[in-house]
């Protein structure tokens, strides 16, 4: 049995169709947010991640109570950024959002940072509670790995480290997809398009990662660059080429690692079932 990992990486405007390959989908009329890649079939979706997280917190709270501590789960961190694996995987794709936020997520980043600070501050525990939670030396009668370790074992059925095989394979495919002839051609056309408007970048993600755009709020240069970027992505079909290349590579990865991935998928299904049982839900 392999423990599964439950912690889960654009170039045309919304409404652009993209090619499909086995195990992937790009429905007509939908943008990258709703597309899927072959390896996603072996990763927990958002609902499964939340179910497992809530079950883990419930088990930890029960364990801590047995040891005399009233444990309160940490506040959930603000949710922002990509709405799915494929949303923003290849860069920005929504012209309306880019016009206001540039390359940044459509949130007030200063407010989000303050929320994160408060959430992290509230999660700090006294040393004796931290020891029982994590199983640090000195924790009296704490289970192996502390209450976190106990919760992990009850959900995934093993003390093994979580498998990141699907995510690792997906990351490898993403990186290798940029070497595809079709993707290199799209990148070259995009770069020439950007250069004609006064922007010097070799690849689309170079613009996304421009250090001049590191501030929390997008300035005039970032907004103008993002606008040109989306136009050049559309003109050169960057998203179609990149998505198709990665989908094909992921398909090959699934075929080569079929047995290992079947195990991961089976373990995920069992973890979801165990988590549902912990929370008293059907599943």
FENNORZI-V447752 format. One record per pair of residues at least 12 apart in sequence whose C-alpha atoms are under 6 Angstrom apart, sorted by the first residue. I is the first residue (numbers start at 1). GAP is how many residues later the second one is. D is the distance in Angstrom with one decimal. If there is no record, write none. Layout:
i->I gap->GAP d->D
i->I gap->GAP d->D
This chain:
i->3 gap->153 d->5.9
i->3 gap->157 d->5.9
i->3 gap->159 d->4.4
i->3 gap->160 d->5.4
i->4 gap->158 d->4.8
i->4 gap->159 d->4.7
i->4 gap->264 d->5.8
i->5 gap->157 d->4.7
i->5 gap->158 d->5.3
i->5 gap->159 d->5.6
i->6 gap->43 d->5.6
i->9 gap->76 d->6.0
i->9 gap->80 d->5.9
i->10 gap->78 d->5.2
i->10 gap->80 d->3.9
i->10 gap->81 d->3.6
i->10 gap->82 d->4.4
i->10 gap->83 d->4.7
i->10 gap->229 d->5.8
i->11 gap->81 d->5.9
i->11 gap->82 d->4.7
i->11 gap->222 d->4.8
i->11 gap->227 d->5.7
i->11 gap->228 d->4.7
i->12 gap->81 d->4.8
i->12 gap->221 d->5.7
i->12 gap->222 d->4.7
i->13 gap->80 d->4.8
i->13 gap->81 d->5.0
i->14 gap->17 d->4.4
i->14 gap->80 d->6.0
i->15 gap->14 d->4.5
i->15 gap->15 d->4.8
i->15 gap->16 d->5.0
i->16 gap->15 d->5.8
i->18 gap->222 d->5.1
i->23 gap->15 d->4.2
i->24 gap->12 d->5.0
i->24 gap->13 d->4.4
i->24 gap->14 d->5.0
i->32 gap->54 d->5.7
i->32 gap->55 d->5.2
i->33 gap->51 d->5.8
i->33 gap->53 d->5.7
i->33 gap->54 d->4.1
i->37 gap->210 d->5.7
i->38 gap->212 d->5.9
i->38 gap->213 d->5.9
i->39 gap->127 d->6.0
i->42 gap->223 d->5.2
i->52 gap->223 d->5.3
i->55 gap->220 d->5.2
i->55 gap->223 d->5.9
i->55 gap->224 d->6.0
i->56 gap->95 d->5.5
i->59 gap->92 d->5.4
i->60 gap->87 d->5.3
i->60 gap->91 d->5.9
i->63 gap->84 d->5.7
i->74 gap->49 d->4.9
i->75 gap->44 d->5.2
i->77 gap->39 d->5.9
i->81 gap->24 d->5.3
i->99 gap->124 d->5.9
i->101 gap->117 d->5.7
i->102 gap->116 d->5.8
i->102 gap->120 d->5.7
i->102 gap->121 d->4.7
i->102 gap->124 d->5.4
i->103 gap->105 d->6.0
i->109 gap->107 d->5.9
i->132 gap->14 d->5.3
i->133 gap->13 d->4.9
i->133 gap->14 d->4.8
i->133 gap->15 d->5.8
i->134 gap->12 d->4.3
i->134 gap->14 d->6.0
i->155 gap->116 d->5.3
i->155 gap->119 d->5.4
i->155 gap->120 d->5.8
i->156 gap->115 d->4.8
i->173 gap->73 d->5.7
i->173 gap->76 d->5.6
i->173 gap->77 d->5.9
i->174 gap->72 d->5.7
i->177 gap->68 d->5.4
i->177 gap->69 d->5.1
i->182 gap->59 d->5.9
i->183 gap->58 d->5.3
i->183 gap->59 d->5.5
i->186 gap->50 d->5.5
i->186 gap->52 d->5.3
i->187 gap->16 d->5.7
i->189 gap->47 d->6.0
i->190 gap->42 d->5.3
i->190 gap->46 d->5.9
i->193 gap->39 d->5.7
